[in-house]
Each structure stands twice: as C-alpha cells, then as structure tokens.
C-alpha cells in the first residue's frame, strides 16, 4: 500500500479543492488503495517545512510554496511567490522532475492540476467539473459583481466560508475525501460543515458593518485594521462592495498564529491597477499573486504589521 503525504494550502478553497482533485486523480490513475495523510500548510513568518513532514512514499505539495526536499515527488503551484529563496527557484529549474508543475498564469491551482491530470495522464476530470469551475471563480476573483461575491448564496461560496473561517481546526483536511466525490450541495449538508455554516453567515453579515465602520478610502486605496477582532477570515470582496471607486485595499488582521497584512486589487476596477502586489509583499517576506498578496508576521509583531500596512497603503496611493 502506497503512503501519500498530501500538503495543501490550509483554510483556502483552492487549496482544499486542489487536494481533493489530486486525491481522486492519484487513486484512480495510480493506486486506488493508497493511504493518504493530509497536512494543511499556513503562510507564517517562519519557514513552513518542518523536519519529518515528508513521511510518505509519495510526498505531494499543492497550492503552496516549493520545497527543495528530494522527498517531494509531486508539486503544483500557481503563485508568483512560489519560491522562498532564489536558491529554491534555481533548484527547481535545475531539477524540475517529471511531476513538478509551476504555472503562475493559472488563476487557480485546481485548474492547473485538472489540466495536467487530463492532458498528461488521461484522467477524466468530468465528474469534478463543478469543483474545478468554482476553484477558478473563487481563487481567481471572477465573480460578475461585488454583490455576487459577498452574497455567499451558492453552495461553493458557503463551503469556502466554512473552509476559510470555521473556528474548528483541521476541517479542510477532514473533508478532502468527501470533496473528491460529492457535489458541493452535498458538501454543505455534511454535519461537520453544516454546524458551522449559520454562525459563520451571521459573522459574515456583521463583518460587513464592521468593515463599513472601520475602512477609509482615499486616493484609490481602502485601509482598515481589524486586528483586535476575530476577523482574519473575512470576505475579501467586502471592501470593494463598500468602496467601488477604490482600486486597492490594504488591511491588518490577526490570529493566534500570525499578524497578517492583506493586499488586494478591486476585480471590478482595474483600469489603473499597475502595481504588482506580490512584488510589494515580497519586500517584507510575503508574497502571492500580482493582484492579491499577503504578509505574515509573528503574532507579537502586530505593531510592525500595522506600520508596514500603512506604509504600503501610501505606496499604493502614489501615481
């Protein structure tokens, strides 16, 4: 029996969907009896790869940073900031491996895995069409309007809310096998998901009013600080619903494991969006995509996080 350690971007719909897609792909194309262990990975101020993590016969990383460990046998990622160091990037270029796939042009890692699994390995992605579609919508911010993005009315967006914001740990890892074979409408009815949905929807509604009160929009940039509240998993499209004239948003939030600075671009107002947010975040140890990125600092480094956030807001306000 093959032991597979599958590491994925935790508390992220695309990360969880990527893991579910790989889980089904590997079982159907390589070993239907494979024994999987799931490890949710979080962007933090410290290096993410702990000794002993890669304990499988196959060690897989999806929707998360590159590891130069020779034990990693599969890697899929689509972030501009996929490499922790220039040496990691050089290592990947020198030793890409047959199962290592990096394509930053993709809007979601779910779509990247689906394309590779179908075109290179003959995997039928048809049964997962709904999951792949919503992975691309949610991670690529491809909603038609800010109202649609904030409504949380679709099974996919409701599941994403639970994945990203439920107070119970390990929910993404625990639902991956079900997500690989169930519809999204079935997923939100699972007891593990359903028990969190209504409280989180109420929290979401309250967060809209909190961000309305705390956000300021000036010179095309929204800024707000909710680091004193339990709001790290807030809906990132709320600022653009409240301030549609803005191009960028900068916010500060906090949890037990990090102080977080979030940078975003308004998906519905990008005519003058000429800043690369991943490159800005990389200057402070963070990263992400051109249009959305984040910086994670230690929890006790909140004063610095607030200072960096205001500094970046001013950078974005410059012509």
C-alpha positions as CSV (number, residue, x, y, z in Angstrom):
1,X,0.0,0.0,0.0
2,X,1.4,3.4,-1.0
3,X,1.5,6.0,1.7
4,X,0.9,9.5,0.4
5,X,1.5,12.7,2.4
6,X,-0.5,15.5,0.8
7,X,0.4,19.0,1.8
8,X,-2.0,21.8,0.8
9,X,-2.8,25.4,1.4
10,X,-4.9,25.3,4.5
11,X,-8.1,27.4,5.1
12,X,-8.3,28.1,1.4
13,X,-11.0,26.9,-1.0
14,X,-8.5,26.5,-3.9
15,X,-6.0,24.7,-1.7
16,X,-8.6,22.3,-0.4
17,X,-10.1,21.7,-3.9
18,X,-6.6,21.1,-5.3
19,X,-6.1,18.5,-2.6
20,X,-9.4,16.8,-3.3
21,X,-8.7,16.8,-7.1
22,X,-5.3,15.3,-6.6
23,X,-6.6,12.7,-4.1
24,X,-9.1,11.4,-6.6
25,X,-6.7,11.6,-9.5
26,X,-4.0,9.6,-7.7
27,X,-6.4,7.0,-6.5
28,X,-7.9,6.5,-10.0
29,X,-4.7,6.7,-12.1
30,X,-2.0,5.3,-9.8
31,X,-3.2,3.4,-6.6
32,X,-6.8,3.1,-5.6
33,X,-5.7,1.7,-2.2
34,X,-3.3,4.5,-1.4
35,X,-3.3,5.6,2.2
36,X,-3.4,9.4,2.4
37,X,-2.4,11.7,5.2
38,X,-3.3,15.4,4.9
39,X,-1.3,18.4,6.2
40,X,-2.7,21.9,5.9
41,X,0.0,24.5,5.4
42,X,-0.2,28.1,6.6
43,X,1.9,31.0,5.5
44,X,3.7,32.2,8.5
45,X,6.8,34.3,9.4
46,X,8.8,31.1,9.9
47,X,9.9,28.6,7.2
48,X,6.9,26.2,6.7
49,X,8.8,22.9,6.1
50,X,9.2,21.1,9.4
51,X,11.6,18.1,9.7
52,X,9.8,14.8,9.4
53,X,6.8,16.3,7.5
54,X,7.5,14.3,4.3
55,X,6.9,10.8,5.7
56,X,5.2,9.2,2.7
57,X,6.2,7.0,-0.2
58,X,4.8,9.9,-2.2
59,X,5.1,13.4,-0.8
60,X,2.8,15.9,-2.5
61,X,2.5,19.7,-2.3
62,X,-0.4,21.6,-3.9
63,X,-1.2,25.3,-4.0
64,X,1.7,26.1,-1.7
65,X,5.4,27.1,-1.8
66,X,8.1,25.0,-3.3
67,X,10.2,22.7,-1.1
68,X,13.7,21.7,-2.3
69,X,13.4,18.4,-0.3
70,X,14.3,15.4,-2.5
71,X,11.5,13.6,-0.8
72,X,8.8,15.7,-2.6
73,X,7.6,13.7,-5.6
74,X,4.7,15.9,-6.8
75,X,4.3,19.7,-6.7
76,X,1.7,22.0,-8.2
77,X,1.6,25.8,-7.7
78,X,0.5,29.0,-9.5
79,X,1.7,31.8,-7.2
80,X,4.2,34.3,-8.4
81,X,5.9,34.0,-4.9
82,X,6.2,30.2,-5.1
83,X,9.9,30.1,-4.1
84,X,11.1,31.1,-0.6
85,X,14.6,31.9,-1.9
86,X,16.4,32.4,-5.2
87,X,18.2,29.2,-4.5
88,X,14.9,27.3,-4.4
89,X,14.0,28.8,-7.8
90,X,17.3,27.7,-9.2
91,X,16.9,24.2,-7.7
92,X,13.5,23.9,-9.4
93,X,14.9,25.0,-12.8
94,X,17.9,22.6,-12.4
95,X,15.8,19.6,-11.2
96,X,12.2,20.1,-12.4
97,X,11.3,16.5,-12.1
98,X,8.5,14.7,-14.1
99,X,5.8,15.5,-11.6
100,X,6.6,19.1,-10.7
101,X,4.4,21.8,-12.3
102,X,4.6,25.5,-11.8
103,X,2.4,27.7,-13.9
104,X,1.8,31.3,-12.5
105,X,-0.5,32.2,-15.4
106,X,-3.3,30.0,-14.0
107,X,-5.9,31.7,-11.8
108,X,-6.3,28.6,-9.6
109,X,-4.2,25.6,-8.7
110,X,-7.3,23.4,-9.1
111,X,-7.5,24.3,-12.8
112,X,-3.8,23.7,-13.2
113,X,-4.0,20.2,-11.7
114,X,-7.1,19.4,-13.8
115,X,-5.3,20.4,-17.0
116,X,-2.1,18.4,-16.2
117,X,-4.0,15.4,-15.0
118,X,-6.2,15.3,-18.1
119,X,-3.6,16.2,-20.7
120,X,-0.6,14.3,-19.4
121,X,-2.2,11.4,-17.6
122,X,-5.5,10.8,-19.3
123,X,-7.6,11.5,-16.1
124,X,-11.3,12.1,-16.7
125,X,-12.0,15.4,-14.9
126,X,-15.7,15.5,-16.0
127,X,-17.0,14.3,-12.6
128,X,-15.2,17.2,-10.9
129,X,-16.2,19.9,-13.4
130,X,-18.2,21.8,-10.7
131,X,-15.3,21.8,-8.3
132,X,-12.8,22.9,-10.9
133,X,-15.2,25.7,-12.1
134,X,-15.6,27.2,-8.7
135,X,-12.0,26.8,-7.8
136,X,-11.2,29.1,-10.7
137,X,-14.1,31.5,-9.8
138,X,-13.2,31.8,-6.2
139,X,-9.4,31.9,-6.3
140,X,-9.4,34.0,-9.5
141,X,-11.9,36.5,-8.2
142,X,-14.0,36.0,-11.3
143,X,-17.4,37.0,-9.9
144,X,-19.6,39.1,-12.1
145,X,-20.2,41.8,-9.4
146,X,-19.1,42.5,-5.9
147,X,-22.7,41.8,-4.7
148,X,-22.4,38.3,-6.1
149,X,-19.0,37.8,-4.4
150,X,-20.3,39.0,-1.0
151,X,-23.8,37.3,-1.1
152,X,-22.4,33.8,0.0
153,X,-25.5,32.2,-1.6
154,X,-24.0,29.4,-3.6
155,X,-23.0,26.1,-2.1
156,X,-19.5,26.7,-3.3
157,X,-19.2,30.1,-1.6
158,X,-20.8,28.7,1.6
159,X,-18.3,25.8,1.7
160,X,-15.5,28.3,1.1
161,X,-16.7,30.3,4.1
162,X,-16.5,27.3,6.3
163,X,-13.1,26.2,4.9
164,X,-11.7,29.7,5.5
165,X,-13.3,30.8,8.7
166,X,-14.6,27.9,10.8
167,X,-13.2,28.1,14.4
168,X,-12.6,24.3,14.4
169,X,-9.2,23.2,13.3
170,X,-8.5,20.6,10.5
171,X,-11.8,20.9,8.8
172,X,-10.3,21.2,5.3
173,X,-8.1,18.1,5.9
174,X,-11.1,16.1,7.2
175,X,-13.4,16.9,4.2
176,X,-11.0,16.3,1.4
177,X,-12.0,12.7,0.7
178,X,-15.7,13.7,0.6
179,X,-15.0,16.7,-1.6
180,X,-13.3,14.5,-4.1
181,X,-16.5,12.5,-4.7
182,X,-19.5,14.6,-3.5
183,X,-21.3,17.6,-5.1
184,X,-20.9,21.0,-3.4
185,X,-24.6,20.9,-2.5
186,X,-24.0,17.7,-0.7
187,X,-20.8,19.0,1.0
188,X,-22.6,21.9,2.8
189,X,-25.0,19.3,4.3
190,X,-22.3,17.3,5.9
191,X,-22.6,17.6,9.7
192,X,-19.0,18.8,10.0
193,X,-19.7,21.6,7.6
194,X,-23.4,22.4,8.4
195,X,-22.9,23.0,12.1
196,X,-20.6,25.9,11.3
197,X,-22.4,27.5,8.4
198,X,-25.2,29.5,10.0
199,X,-22.9,31.0,12.7
200,X,-20.4,31.9,10.1
201,X,-23.0,33.5,7.9
202,X,-24.1,35.7,10.8
203,X,-20.5,36.6,11.5
204,X,-20.1,37.5,7.8
205,X,-23.1,39.8,7.9
206,X,-21.7,41.5,11.0
207,X,-18.3,41.8,9.4
208,X,-19.8,43.9,6.6
209,X,-20.9,46.5,9.1
210,X,-17.6,46.4,11.0
211,X,-15.6,47.0,7.8
212,X,-18.0,49.7,6.8
213,X,-17.3,51.5,10.1
214,X,-13.5,50.9,10.1
215,X,-12.5,51.3,6.5
216,X,-11.3,54.6,4.9
217,X,-11.0,55.1,1.2
218,X,-8.5,57.7,0.0
219,X,-6.8,58.2,-3.3
220,X,-8.0,54.9,-4.6
221,X,-6.8,52.8,-1.6
222,X,-9.0,51.3,1.1
223,X,-7.4,50.8,4.5
224,X,-8.7,49.1,7.6
225,X,-7.5,47.4,10.8
226,X,-9.5,44.6,12.4
227,X,-6.6,43.0,14.2
228,X,-8.4,43.4,17.6
229,X,-11.3,41.3,16.4
230,X,-11.7,37.6,15.3
231,X,-12.0,38.5,11.6
232,X,-9.0,37.1,9.9
233,X,-11.2,35.1,7.5
234,X,-13.4,38.0,6.4
235,X,-14.7,38.1,2.9
236,X,-12.0,39.9,0.9
237,X,-14.5,41.4,-1.5
238,X,-16.4,43.4,1.1
239,X,-14.1,46.4,0.8
240,X,-14.9,46.8,-2.9
241,X,-18.7,46.4,-2.3
242,X,-18.4,49.3,0.2
243,X,-16.0,51.4,-1.8
244,X,-16.4,50.6,-5.5
245,X,-14.4,53.6,-6.5
246,X,-11.2,52.2,-5.0
247,X,-8.5,50.3,-6.9
248,X,-6.6,48.7,-4.0
249,X,-7.2,47.5,-0.4
250,X,-4.8,47.1,2.5
251,X,-5.9,45.6,5.8
252,X,-4.4,44.2,9.1
253,X,-5.9,41.2,10.8
254,X,-4.6,38.8,13.5
255,X,-4.9,35.3,14.8
256,X,-3.2,33.0,17.3
257,X,-0.5,32.1,14.7
258,X,0.2,35.4,12.9
259,X,-0.3,39.1,12.3
260,X,-1.4,39.4,8.7
261,X,-1.3,42.2,6.2
262,X,-3.6,41.6,3.2
263,X,-3.2,43.5,-0.1
264,X,-5.8,43.3,-2.8
265,X,-6.9,44.8,-6.1
266,X,-10.5,45.6,-6.9
267,X,-11.6,43.0,-9.6
268,X,-14.2,45.4,-10.9
269,X,-12.0,48.5,-11.1
270,X,-8.6,47.6,-12.6
271,X,-8.2,50.2,-15.3
272,X,-5.4,52.0,-13.3
273,X,-4.2,48.9,-11.4
274,X,-0.5,49.0,-12.3
275,X,1.1,47.8,-9.1
276,X,2.3,44.2,-8.6
277,X,1.2,43.3,-5.1
278,X,3.2,40.1,-4.9
279,X,6.4,42.0,-5.5
280,X,5.4,44.6,-2.9
281,X,4.7,41.8,-0.3
282,X,7.9,40.0,-1.1
283,X,9.9,43.0,0.2
284,X,8.5,42.2,3.6
285,X,8.8,38.4,3.4
286,X,5.3,37.8,2.0
287,X,4.0,37.1,-1.5
288,X,1.1,35.9,-3.6
289,X,-0.2,37.0,-7.0
290,X,0.1,40.2,-8.9
291,X,-3.4,41.2,-7.9
292,X,-3.6,39.8,-4.4
293,X,-0.9,39.1,-1.8
294,X,-0.3,38.9,1.9
295,X,2.5,39.2,4.5
296,X,2.5,37.1,7.7
297,X,4.4,38.2,10.7
298,X,4.7,36.7,14.2
299,X,1.6,37.3,16.4
300,X,3.6,39.5,18.8
301,X,4.8,41.6,15.8
302,X,1.4,43.3,15.4
303,X,2.7,46.9,15.9
304,X,5.1,46.3,13.0
305,X,2.3,44.8,10.9
306,X,0.3,48.0,11.4
307,X,3.2,50.2,10.4
308,X,4.0,48.1,7.3
309,X,0.4,48.1,6.2
310,X,0.2,51.9,6.4
311,X,3.4,52.2,4.6
312,X,2.2,50.0,1.8
313,X,-1.1,51.9,1.6
314,X,0.8,55.1,1.0
315,X,2.9,53.4,-1.7
316,X,-0.3,52.3,-3.5
317,X,-1.7,55.8,-3.3
318,X,1.2,57.2,-5.3
319,X,0.6,57.7,-9.1
